[in-house]
Amino acid sequence: MLIAGMLASSLFWSDVGDRQALVCPPEQYTQCLAAIPAQYQRRFPAKLSTVQRQLGLRAAMAMSTDGEQFAGIILWAPDRLNHSISALWNDTVYQLPLAQQAELTLWHELGHLVITHLQYQGQLPNNLTPLEHEWLADCYMLWRSVQETGELVLARQQLDRRNMAVFADIENFSHWTALYLAPQLANVDVQQLQHSSFAAWLLPMFRATKRYNADELQEFSGLLQRLFGMGRWQSLPDYMSWRRATLGQVIGDTLRRVMGDSAAERWMTEQNLLEKHRAATK
């Protein structure tokens, strides 16, 4: 495993499939640019101020190339990562502790490089939406975490973090990969995944996955705001009723882990988030 404290202060190379990416502390960007193959240097911003502005307050950002051996640069500032995330609903502040965020963040950004390469190769569509790119990068994180740990603990934490982030602030909806990630976590075979290449697992799964259009995503966004927004009104459990069971499947495991099983089941029943046949047995 990577140790963020050892790596945060220096650049290093990281394998990504059969290629390599340069992981670069933002303040060392000039040295990083000089360290990559010369034919790619002009493809990246020349000035440190430019990449600092693009990175903003984020902890990481991927910049890809179509190279056969060189995958790109990842700006990486793990000292900016939080060790927990909290959100308010049900008149309670719930908190989720976060472990190994440096590794998960790096694997996610490496995932962006892999997804872009699969697009270059024509194996994934060029017209992926930003949310789909985020979801597929999280799929790489899922796959990579299983390769490294042999279990789904870190991938489930990423699901919970994505859900908690959107509970806390709907502005995080652009990274709400849980909508796509939750069904994969519910169905993945860990042993099979350990012995599969990323592309061999991802590509058929992507083709079989329902992709939501902008109007459908707006409905999920509106429902999340209704349930978790700071200015939420009365419960109105029939509001956007046709999306509630699906949303319950996406956020249910997160709610159970942070609220506890009985409190989560009770709250989801009140909010009409359970499938009808399941709610009827309560």
Buried (B, 14 or more C-beta within 10 A) or exposed (E): EBEBEEBBEEBEEBEBBEBBBBBBBBEBBEEBBEBBEEEBEEBBBEEBEEBBEEBEEEBBBBBBBBBEEBBBBBBBBBEBBEEEBEBEBBEEEBEBEBEBBBBBBBBBBBBBBBBBBBBBEEEBEEEBBEBBBBBBBBBBBBBBBBBBBEEBEBBBBBBBBBBBBBBBEBEBBBBBBBBBBBBBBEEBEEEEBEEBEBBEBBBEBBEEBEEBEEEBBEBBBBBBBBBBBEEEEEEEBEBBEEBBBBBBBBBBBBBBBBBEEEBBBBBBBEBBBBEEEEBEEE
